Amino acid sequence: MGENRLVQGRYRLLELLGRGGMGEVWRARDESLGRQVAVKCLKPLGPYHDPALARVLRERFRREARVAASLSHPGVTVVHDFGECDGMPYLVMELLDGRDLSRLLEENKGHPLPVDDVTDIAAQVAAALAYTHRHGIVHRDLKPANIVRLTDGTVKICDFGIARLGHGIGFTARLTGTGVALGTPHYMSPEQIGGGEVDQRSDLYSLGCVLYEIATGAPPFDLEDAWAVLIGHRDTPPRPLRELRPELPGHLQEIILALLAKRPEERPYDGGELLRRIRSGHMTSKPVKAVESAVGEEGGRLPSWTHRMTTGHKALGAGPGALPPDPGAVLSGCWVVTPEAVAPRRSAGSHLTWGHRRGGATGRNGPAGDRHPVPALPAERLGPDHPESLAGRYEAAFTLLRAGRVAEALDAYTDVAEASARVLGADHPDTLAARQETAYVLGRLGRHFEAHQVYSTVLAARVRAMGPDHPDTLRCRHNLACTLGRLGRPADALRAALDVAGARARVLGADHPDTLVSRCEVAYAQGQSGHWEEALRLYREVAEVRARVLGQDHPDTLAARYETALSLGRLGRSADALRLYRDLIEDRTRVLGPGHCDTLRARHGLGVNLGRLGRWEEALAEARDVCLLREQVLGPAHPDTLVSHREIAVALGWLGRWEDALTEYRRVAATRERTLGPDHPDTLASRNDEAHCLERLGRGTEAGELYRRVAVVRHRLAPGSA
């Protein structure tokens, strides 16, 4: 992308207005109409970025275009055009001549805006919201950076990228699956934080946060820790504005505090009602004390995605807890012509928090990692150990892991952890997050003993720094419990998982997604201990709760159903397992697609249980179909593909075709040795399979030699061996 480039043969790019981690915004000239416009471009994410994230951002781009283009109001930014050019989505908007509220506060040196300006901005935004709410559109991300005041005094709302259109084609939670959060912590409503139903009253709460900030100079919960900000929104009454600024009119304080009511029903109903209250100059509903009510027993536990959040970019920017704009900043906010607009604006803060959740669906479905910040400035401009450069290096490690380059990811995470400890301190959250990722990758490499050691030291540091019940501490305890199971210590793993599940139920609630993840780990440990009846009962309970809380088609609900079917198979109830697997395959195919790895995993389970029922020809056909799809989707060396090759070998053996089985077993062993190393437990297991096959073929000498080689390596690797 460069100056004078012609986009779609029409929009000539003239001047870069801003650049972020995900794209650029340019001042451009519409050659057809001869007018100046702003062109927002989503840049390619590179070969190792998460495809799901790319889909989310593209969909957000399209949604912003569709929603904004459907609106026609003086208080809403006009979108002129949308399309793709050379595979790059672009959005053409009116070029605004003014300042967003974040910039206005910065230029006012952190002082609040004049009272008349606050009232005028409140009235104009209320009028725009009245219009959008009448059309069934909820913005869902109102913040100072998304509200612009033009030089003529007009106020406009920008960025409908995560808006929701009524209840029909609505923007669902699926668009946040990669961790692209809906909203900015300083301006999020309690129901938005708690994962509840979001409607127009959530916009009014966010507007209340914005008005509070421009009226007092700080947001209502001006805290450095994201967790504390979210808890503040959920549980803490905001401090009355006149304690911070005595000259504010009483009716303005009442209006803003009414917008900040914890319960949506205690706020004005929509933008229209708010506008009437502003114009009348006095409250027409509940007194101010109503906003001090707590959330109550329905209140809300914070959803798991909130636990990794940073505080985000508040309007005033600088300060010990301030952060640079989020990685999707170029997809949000407003782009205005100002004298200094050539260079993108950034906050002065440097604290970044990368810690994230490991462990979506446990057991064979594996952990689900969350997304991380993408640095907006290159390392060469900041130095390799600058916090933002470290964030970029952390992201690079994550992409290596997602690309299957596990050993390289381990080296990258190790380097980041060491640099973070040197620059930020050993107990800094970023250092602990990188070390925890190091432990996770060690586990992926089968080095569970080392992973256990790292998790143990990180847990001790998290308890010191954050306390035993902080979500990051509980997450580390959960990971430690998982590792104990992989170390062959099922009794210890079960005790640890029970402890974490109990703590999460106490802190987060019995139905919280993270609590359910830990209950799944309890079930997994029960199964590893041979208590499959208890595991089956618990998996069924989790599946029922997830269906109620998350929905029947949520991936975590489907994962619990998968574990239920697996437990039935382990109990010898293969006919029952077959019925569950067939239903699950149908649902996963509908929700995820026939080639999705989880769909294929369910088909693999179906094939295994066909074999257990003695239906080996059917089992062989299913294993071959699944193996072919896995090779196409995942690659020939992927662990799941190799598991399918082994299942083919097992079926061939049961059918008496041992020569063919030996070919498959040797293929699996050779691939694992090449990708995992000769001493990896999975490689050794494959060599044992090969030896068993040789034995069945009457080649006892070869089999015995191979058995001995495997035994020697296992003895050498056993903990405590010399």
C-alpha positions in Angstrom: 0.0 0.0 0.0 1.5 3.3 -1.0 0.7 6.9 -2.0 -0.9 7.4 -5.4 -2.1 3.8 -5.5 -5.5 3.6 -7.1 -7.9 1.3 -5.3 -10.5 -0.3 -7.4 -9.7 2.1 -10.2 -11.4 4.9 -8.3 -9.9 5.9 -4.9 -6.4 7.5 -5.1 -4.5 7.2 -1.8 -3.0 10.5 -0.9 -1.8 10.5 2.7 -1.5 7.8 5.4 -3.6 8.9 8.4 -2.9 6.0 10.7 -1.6 2.5 10.9 -2.3 -0.3 13.3 -1.5 -4.0 13.7 -4.3 -5.0 11.3 -4.4 -2.3 8.6 -4.2 1.3 7.5 -6.3 4.3 7.0 -5.6 6.8 4.2 -6.9 10.2 3.1 -7.9 9.6 -0.5 -9.5 11.3 -3.4 -12.6 9.8 -5.1 -11.6 10.2 -8.7 -15.2 9.7 -9.9 -16.8 12.4 -7.7 -13.8 14.6 -7.0 -14.2 14.5 -3.2 -11.9 13.7 -0.3 -12.7 10.5 1.6 -11.1 8.2 4.2 -10.2 4.6 3.0 -9.7 2.0 5.6 -7.8 -1.1 4.4 -7.4 -4.4 6.1 -3.9 -5.7 5.4 -2.9 -9.3 4.9 -2.1 -11.0 8.2 0.9 -13.1 7.0 1.3 -16.8 6.5 1.3 -17.8 10.2 -1.6 -15.8 11.5 -4.7 -17.6 12.7 -7.1 -18.0 9.8 -10.0 -17.8 12.2 -8.8 -14.3 13.3 -8.6 -13.3 9.6 -12.2 -14.5 9.1 -13.3 -12.5 12.2 -11.7 -9.3 11.0 -13.0 -9.6 7.5 -16.5 -10.3 8.8 -16.2 -7.3 11.2 -15.1 -5.2 8.2 -18.1 -6.3 6.2 -20.5 -5.8 9.1 -19.3 -2.3 9.7 -19.9 -1.5 6.1 -23.4 -3.0 6.0 -24.5 -1.5 9.2 -23.2 2.0 8.7 -24.3 2.1 5.1 -27.9 1.4 6.3 -27.9 4.5 8.5 -28.6 8.0 7.5 -28.4 10.5 10.4 -26.2 13.6 11.0 -24.8 11.9 14.1 -23.5 8.8 12.3 -20.4 8.6 10.1 -21.3 8.0 6.5 -20.0 5.0 4.7 -19.8 5.5 0.9 -18.4 2.2 -0.4 -17.0 -1.2 0.5 -15.3 -3.9 -1.5 -12.1 -5.9 -2.0 -9.1 -5.0 -4.2 -6.5 -7.7 -4.9 -7.9 -9.7 -2.0 -7.7 -6.7 0.4 -11.0 -5.6 2.0 -11.4 -1.8 2.0 -14.0 0.6 3.4 -14.6 4.1 2.1 -16.0 6.7 4.6 -16.6 10.4 4.8 -13.4 12.3 5.9 -14.2 14.0 9.2 -12.7 17.4 10.1 -12.4 17.4 13.8 -11.2 15.5 16.9 -12.5 12.4 18.7 -13.2 12.7 22.4 -10.0 10.9 23.3 -8.0 13.5 21.4 -10.0 16.3 22.9 -9.2 15.1 26.4 -5.5 14.7 25.6 -5.3 18.2 24.1 -7.1 19.5 27.3 -4.1 18.0 29.2 -6.4 15.5 31.0 -8.8 18.2 32.3 -12.5 17.6 31.9 -14.4 19.4 29.1 -16.5 22.5 29.8 -19.9 21.7 31.2 -21.7 23.1 28.2 -19.7 20.9 25.9 -20.4 17.8 28.0 -24.2 18.5 27.8 -24.0 19.2 24.1 -22.1 16.1 23.4 -24.5 14.0 25.5 -27.5 15.4 23.7 -26.1 14.8 20.2 -24.9 11.3 20.9 -28.3 10.5 22.6 -30.1 11.8 19.4 -27.8 9.5 17.2 -28.5 6.6 19.5 -32.2 7.2 19.4 -32.0 6.9 15.7 -29.9 3.7 15.6 -31.9 2.1 18.4 -35.1 2.8 16.5 -33.6 0.8 13.7 -32.7 -2.1 16.0 -29.0 -1.5 15.9 -26.8 -1.7 19.1 -23.3 -0.3 18.7 -21.7 -2.4 21.5 -18.4 -0.5 21.5 -19.0 3.1 22.4 -15.9 4.8 23.7 -14.2 8.2 23.4 -12.2 7.1 20.3 -15.5 6.3 18.5 -17.1 9.7 19.1 -15.9 12.6 17.0 -16.6 16.3 17.4 -16.3 18.2 14.1 -14.9 21.7 13.8 -18.5 23.0 13.3 -19.6 21.4 16.6 -21.4 18.4 15.1 -20.9 15.1 17.0 -20.7 11.8 15.1 -20.6 8.2 16.2 -18.1 6.0 14.3 -17.2 2.3 13.9 -20.2 0.0 13.8 -17.8 -2.9 13.3 -19.2 -5.0 16.2 -22.7 -3.7 16.1 -25.7 -6.0 16.3 -28.6 -5.7 13.9 -31.7 -6.5 15.9 -32.2 -10.2 16.6 -32.4 -11.5 13.0 -29.0 -11.6 11.3 -27.4 -10.7 14.6 -23.7 -10.7 15.3 -23.2 -13.7 17.5 -20.5 -14.8 19.9 -18.9 -16.9 17.2 -17.2 -13.8 16.0 -15.3 -13.5 19.2 -14.0 -17.1 19.2 -10.4 -16.0 18.6 -10.4 -13.6 21.4 -11.4 -10.4 19.6 -13.2 -8.9 22.5 -16.6 -7.1 22.2 -15.9 -3.8 23.8 -13.2 -1.9 25.7 -12.9 -2.6 29.4 -13.2 1.0 30.7 -16.6 1.4 28.8 -18.2 -2.1 29.0 -21.6 -2.7 30.6 -22.0 -5.2 33.4 -24.2 -7.5 31.2 -21.6 -7.3 28.4 -18.9 -8.3 30.8 -21.0 -11.1 32.3 -21.9 -12.6 28.9 -25.6 -11.7 29.3 -28.1 -10.3 26.8 -26.9 -7.0 25.3 -29.4 -4.5 24.0 -29.7 -0.7 23.5 -29.3 -0.1 27.3 -25.7 -1.5 27.1 -24.9 1.4 24.7 -26.3 3.8 27.3 -24.1 2.4 30.0 -21.0 2.8 27.7 -22.1 6.4 27.0 -22.4 7.0 30.7 -18.8 5.9 31.1 -17.8 8.3 28.3 -19.7 11.2 29.8 -18.3 10.5 33.2 -14.8 10.7 31.8 -15.2 13.9 29.8 -17.1 15.5 32.8 -14.5 14.5 35.4 -11.3 13.7 33.5 -11.2 10.0 34.3 -13.5 7.0 33.6 -15.7 5.8 36.4 -13.4 2.9 37.3 -9.9 4.2 36.6 -7.8 1.2 37.7 -4.6 -0.3 36.3 -5.7 -3.9 36.5 -8.2 -5.1 33.9 -9.7 -7.6 36.4 -10.3 -4.7 38.8 -11.9 -2.6 36.1 -14.3 -5.3 35.2 -15.2 -6.1 38.8 -15.8 -2.3 39.3 -18.3 -2.2 36.5 -20.0 -5.3 37.8 -20.1 -4.7 41.6 -19.0 -1.2 42.6 -21.2 2.0 42.6 -19.4 4.8 40.8 -18.2 7.7 42.8 -20.7 10.7 42.5 -19.3 13.1 39.9 -19.7 16.2 42.0 -17.2 14.8 44.5 -14.7 15.1 41.7 -16.1 18.3 40.1 -18.4 20.3 42.4 -19.5 22.8 39.7 -21.3 20.1 37.7 -25.1 20.7 37.6 -27.0 18.2 39.8 -29.3 17.1 36.9 -26.3 16.2 34.8 -24.8 14.1 37.5 -28.1 12.3 38.0 -28.4 11.6 34.3 -24.9 10.1 34.1 -25.3 8.1 37.2 -28.6 6.7 35.9 -26.8 5.6 32.8 -24.3 3.8 35.0 -27.0 1.7 36.8 -25.8 -1.9 37.2 -29.2 -3.3 36.1 -30.3 -2.4 32.5 -33.9 -1.9 33.7 -32.7 1.0 36.0 -31.3 2.9 33.0 -33.2 5.0 30.5 -34.8 2.6 28.0 -33.1 4.0 24.9 -31.4 7.0 23.3 -34.8 8.7 22.8 -35.7 8.6 26.5 -32.2 9.8 27.4 -32.5 12.7 25.0 -35.8 13.7 26.7 -34.2 13.6 30.1 -31.3 15.8 28.9 -33.6 18.3 27.4 -35.9 18.4 30.4 -32.9 19.0 32.7 -34.2 16.8 35.5 -34.6 13.1 36.3 -38.0 11.5 35.5 -37.3 8.0 36.9 -35.6 6.4 39.9 -33.5 8.5 42.3 -29.7 8.4 42.1 -29.5 5.9 45.0 -30.9 3.2 42.7 -27.6 3.0 40.8 -25.9 1.9 44.0 -27.8 -1.4 44.1 -25.5 -4.4 43.7 -25.8 -6.9 40.8 -27.5 -9.4 43.2 -27.5 -13.1 43.2 -28.1 -13.3 39.4 -25.0 -11.1 39.0 -22.8 -12.1 37.3 -19.7 -14.1 37.2 -17.2 -12.8 34.7 -16.8 -15.0 31.7 -13.5 -16.8 31.0 -12.6 -14.5 28.1 -12.4 -11.5 30.5 -9.6 -13.0 32.6 -6.9 -12.4 30.0 -7.9 -8.9 29.2 -5.7 -5.9 29.5 -7.2 -2.6 30.7 -7.3 -1.3 27.1 -6.7 2.2 25.8 -8.7 4.7 27.9 -9.2 8.2 26.6 -6.4 9.9 28.6 -3.8 7.4 27.4 -0.7 8.0 29.5 -0.3 6.7 33.0 1.1 3.7 34.7 -1.7 1.4 33.6 -2.2 2.8 30.1 -1.8 0.7 27.0 -1.3 1.2 23.4 -4.5 0.7 21.3 -5.7 -2.8 20.9 -4.5 -4.9 17.9 -7.7 -4.2 16.0 -7.4 -0.4 16.6 -7.3 0.2 12.9 -10.7 -1.5 12.6 -12.2 0.8 15.2 -12.2 4.4 16.1 -12.6 7.4 13.8 -10.3 8.8 11.3 -10.2 12.6 11.2 -8.1 15.2 9.5 -5.9 17.0 12.0 -2.6 18.8 11.6 -0.7 16.0 13.2 -2.8 13.2 11.7 0.1 12.0 9.4 1.5 9.9 12.3 -0.7 7.5 14.2 -1.4 8.4 17.8 -0.3 6.1 20.6 -0.5 6.2 24.3 2.6 6.6 26.5 2.0 3.4 28.5 4.2 0.4 28.2 2.6 -2.3 30.3 1.3 -5.3 28.4 -0.4 -8.4 29.6 -0.4 -11.4 27.4 -1.5 -14.1 29.8 -4.3 -16.2 28.4 -6.4 -19.3 29.0 -5.3 -22.7 28.2 -7.8 -25.5 28.3 -11.1 -25.2 26.4 -12.2 -28.8 25.8 -10.0 -31.0 27.9 -9.0 -34.6 27.3 -8.4 -35.8 23.7 -10.0 -32.7 22.3 -7.0 -30.7 23.6 -6.6 -27.2 24.9 -7.9 -24.2 23.1 -5.5 -21.2 23.2 -6.7 -17.6 23.0 -5.4 -14.8 20.9 -2.8 -12.3 21.9 -2.0 -8.7 21.2 -0.2 -7.9 17.9 2.4 -5.1 18.2 1.6 -2.0 16.2 5.2 -0.7 16.0 8.1 -2.8 14.7 10.8 -4.0 17.1 13.6 -2.2 15.1 12.1 1.1 16.1 11.8 0.3 19.8 14.6 -2.2 20.5 14.2 -6.0 21.0 13.4 -5.8 24.7 10.9 -3.0 24.6 7.6 -4.2 26.1 5.9 -3.9 22.7 8.7 -5.7 20.9 8.4 -8.5 23.5 4.6 -8.6 22.8 5.5 -9.1 19.1 8.0 -11.8 19.9 5.3 -13.5 22.1 2.9 -13.4 19.2 5.6 -14.9 16.9 6.0 -17.8 19.3 2.2 -18.3 19.3 2.0 -18.4 15.6 4.9 -20.9 15.4 2.9 -23.1 17.8 -0.2 -22.8 15.7 1.8 -23.6 12.6 2.9 -26.9 14.2 6.5 -25.7 14.7 6.5 -26.8 18.3 10.2 -27.0 19.0 10.8 -23.5 17.5 7.9 -22.2 19.5 9.6 -23.5 22.7 12.8 -21.6 21.8 10.8 -18.5 21.1 8.8 -18.6 24.3 11.9 -19.3 26.3 13.7 -16.3 24.9 10.6 -14.1 25.6 10.4 -15.4 29.2 14.1 -14.7 29.8 13.9 -11.2 28.3 10.7 -10.3 30.2 12.3 -11.4 33.4 15.3 -9.2 32.7 13.3 -6.2 31.7 10.1 -6.4 33.7 11.0 -8.7 36.6 10.6 -12.4 37.4 7.1 -12.0 38.9 5.7 -9.6 36.3 2.4 -10.9 34.7 4.0 -10.9 31.2 7.0 -12.9 32.4 4.7 -15.4 34.1 2.5 -15.7 31.0 5.5 -16.5 28.8 6.9 -19.0 31.3 3.5 -20.7 31.5 3.4 -20.9 27.7 6.9 -22.5 27.9 5.5 -25.1 30.2 2.5 -25.8 27.8 4.8 -26.3 24.8 7.1 -28.6 26.9 3.9 -30.7 27.5 3.2 -30.7 23.8 6.6 -32.1 23.2 6.0 -34.9 25.7 8.4 -33.3 28.2 5.9 -33.4 31.0 8.3 -33.6 33.9 10.0 -30.3 32.8 6.5 -28.8 32.2 5.5 -29.8 35.7 8.6 -28.0 37.2 7.9 -24.8 35.3 4.2 -24.8 36.1 5.1 -25.3 39.8 7.4 -22.3 39.9 4.9 -20.1 38.0 2.1 -21.1 40.3 4.2 -20.1 43.4 4.9 -16.7 41.8 1.2 -16.2 40.8 0.1 -16.9 44.3 2.6 -14.4 45.6 1.7 -11.7 43.1 -2.0 -12.2 42.5 -3.3 -14.4 45.3 -4.6 -18.0 45.3 -8.0 -17.2 43.8 -7.0 -14.9 40.9 -8.2 -16.4 37.6 -4.6 -16.6 36.3 -3.5 -18.5 39.4 -6.5 -20.9 39.1 -5.6 -21.4 35.4 -2.0 -22.3 36.3 -3.3 -24.8 39.0 -5.6 -26.3 36.3 -2.6 -26.7 33.9 -0.6 -28.3 36.7 -3.4 -30.8 37.4 -3.4 -31.7 33.7 0.3 -32.2 33.7 0.1 -34.6 36.7 -2.2 -36.8 34.7 0.2 -36.9 31.8 3.0 -37.8 34.2 1.1 -41.0 35.0 0.1 -39.7 38.5 -3.7 -40.0 38.1 -4.4 -39.9 41.9 -2.5 -36.7 42.3 -4.1 -35.3 39.1 -7.5 -36.1 40.4 -6.9 -34.4 43.8 -5.5 -31.3 42.1 -8.4 -31.1 39.6 -11.0 -31.5 42.3 -9.3 -28.6 44.2 -9.2 -26.4 41.2 -12.8 -27.2 40.3 -13.9 -26.4 43.8 -12.0 -23.1 43.9 -13.4 -22.1 40.5 -16.9 -22.9 41.6 -16.4 -20.8 44.7 -14.8 -17.8 42.9 -16.5 -17.9 39.5 -19.6 -20.0 40.0 -20.6 -23.6 39.4 -21.8 -23.0 35.8 -18.9 -20.8 34.8 -17.1 -22.1 31.6 -13.8 -22.3 33.4 -15.3 -24.3 36.3 -16.8 -26.7 33.7 -13.4 -27.1 32.1 -11.9 -28.1 35.5 -14.8 -30.5 36.0 -13.9 -32.1 32.7 -10.4 -32.5 33.9 -11.7 -34.2 37.0 -13.6 -36.6 34.8 -10.5 -37.2 32.7 -8.5 -38.0 35.8 -11.2 -40.3 37.0 -11.1 -42.2 33.7 -7.3 -42.4 33.8 -7.7 -43.9 37.3 -10.1 -46.5 35.9 -13.2 -45.0 37.4 -15.1 -44.7 34.1 -18.6 -44.8 35.7 -17.8 -41.6 37.7 -16.2 -40.0 34.6 -19.3 -40.9 32.5 -21.6 -39.4 35.1 -19.6 -36.2 35.3 -19.2 -35.7 31.6 -22.9 -36.1 31.2 -23.5 -33.4 33.8 -21.1 -31.0 32.2 -22.7 -31.6 28.8 -26.1 -30.8 30.2 -24.9 -27.6 31.9 -23.0 -26.5 28.8 -26.1 -27.0 26.6 -28.1 -24.8 29.0 -25.5 -22.1 29.5 -23.6 -22.1 26.2 -26.1 -23.7 23.8 -26.5 -27.2 22.2 -24.2 -26.4 19.3 -21.4 -24.7 21.3 -18.0 -26.5 20.6 -17.5 -27.0 24.4 -21.0 -28.7 24.6 -20.1 -30.9 21.7 -16.7 -31.7 23.3 -18.5 -32.9 26.5 -20.7 -35.1 24.4 -17.6 -36.5 22.7 -16.1 -37.4 26.1 -19.4 -39.0 27.1 -19.3 -41.3 24.1 -15.6 -42.1 24.7 -16.4 -43.1 28.3 -19.2 -45.4 27.2 -16.7 -47.1 24.9 -14.2 -47.5 27.7 -17.0 -49.1 29.8 -17.6 -51.7 27.1 -20.9 -50.1 26.1 -19.9 -49.7 22.5 -23.4 -50.0 21.1 -24.5 -47.0 23.2 -21.2 -45.2 22.2 -22.0 -45.8 18.5 -25.4 -44.0 18.8 -23.8 -41.0 20.5 -21.0 -40.8 18.0 -23.4 -40.9 15.1 -25.5 -38.1 16.6 -22.3 -36.1 17.4 -20.9 -36.6 13.9 -24.1 -35.3 12.4 -24.1 -32.2 14.7 -20.4 -31.5 14.2 -20.7 -31.8 10.5 -23.6 -29.3 10.5 -21.9 -26.8 12.9 -18.2 -27.2 12.0 -18.1 -28.9 8.7 -17.2 -32.5 7.5 -13.5 -31.8 7.4 -13.1 -30.1 10.8 -10.7 -31.9 13.1 -13.3 -32.4 15.8 -15.7 -33.9 13.3 -13.0 -36.3 12.2 -12.2 -37.1 15.8 -15.8 -38.2 16.4 -15.6 -40.3 13.2 -12.4 -41.9 14.6 -14.2 -42.8 17.8 -17.0 -44.3 15.7 -14.5 -46.5 13.9 -12.8 -47.6 17.2 -16.1 -48.8 18.6 -17.0 -50.6 15.4 -13.9 -52.5 15.9 -14.8 -53.2 19.6 -18.0 -54.7 18.3 -16.1 -57.0 16.0 -17.2 -55.1 12.8 -13.6 -54.9 11.5 -14.3 -54.4 7.8 -16.5 -51.4 8.7 -13.9 -50.2 11.1 -11.2 -50.4 8.5 -13.2 -48.5 5.9 -14.0 -45.8 8.4 -10.4 -45.5 9.5 -9.2 -45.2 5.9 -11.8 -42.5 5.1 -10.8 -40.5 8.2 -7.1 -40.9 7.5 -7.5 -39.6 4.0 -9.4 -36.5 5.2 -6.9 -35.9 7.9 -4.0 -36.1 5.4 -5.8 -33.5 3.2 -6.8 -31.2 6.1 -4.0 -31.6 8.7 -1.1 -33.0 6.7 0.5 -36.5 6.6 2.7 -35.9 9.7 0.0 -34.5 12.0 -0.5 -36.5 15.2 -4.2 -37.1 14.4 -3.3 -38.4 10.9 -0.8 -40.8 12.5 -3.4 -42.0 15.0 -5.6 -42.9 12.0 -2.8 -44.8 10.3 -2.4 -46.8 13.5 -6.1 -47.5 13.6 -5.8 -48.8 10.0 -3.0 -51.1 11.2 -5.0 -52.3 14.1 -8.0 -53.2 11.9 -5.7 -54.9 9.4 -4.2 -57.0 12.2 -7.6 -58.1 13.4 -8.4 -59.1 9.9 -5.2 -61.2 9.8 -3.4 -59.0 7.3 -0.2 -58.6 9.3 2.1 -57.7 6.5 -0.1 -54.8 5.5 -0.4 -53.8 9.2 3.4 -53.9 9.6 3.7 -51.3 6.7 1.3 -49.0 8.5 3.0 -49.4 11.9 6.4 -48.7 10.4 5.1 -45.6 8.6 3.8 -44.2 11.9 7.0 -45.0 13.8 9.3 -43.5 11.2 7.2 -40.3 11.0 7.1 -39.9 14.8 10.8 -40.5 15.1 11.4 -37.9 12.4 9.1 -35.2 13.9 9.2 -36.0 17.6 12.5 -37.7 18.1 13.5 -41.3 18.8 13.0 -41.0 22.5 9.5 -39.5 22.5 6.9 -41.6 24.3 4.7 -41.8 21.2 7.7 -42.9 19.1 8.5 -45.7 21.6 4.9 -46.8 21.6 5.0 -47.0 17.8 8.1 -49.1 18.0 6.4 -51.4 20.4 3.5 -51.8 18.0 6.0 -52.6 15.3 7.6 -55.3 17.5 4.2 -56.8 18.3 3.4 -57.0 14.6 6.8 -58.7 13.9 6.0 -61.2 16.6 2.6 -62.1 15.0 4.4 -62.6 11.7 6.7 -65.2 13.4 9.8 -62.9 13.2 10.6 -63.3 16.9 14.3 -62.4 16.8 13.6 -59.0 15.2 10.7 -58.4 17.6 12.7 -59.2 20.7 15.5 -56.9 19.6 13.1 -54.1 19.1 11.4 -54.7 22.4 14.8 -54.5 24.1 15.7 -51.3 22.4 12.5 -49.6 23.6 12.9 -50.9 27.1 16.5 -49.5 27.3 15.3 -46.1 26.3 12.4 -46.1 28.6 14.6 -47.1 31.5 17.1 -44.4 30.7 14.3 -41.7 30.6 12.5 -42.8 33.7 12.7 -40.2 36.6 15.4 -41.0 39.0 17.3 -43.3 36.7 21.1 -42.8 36.6 
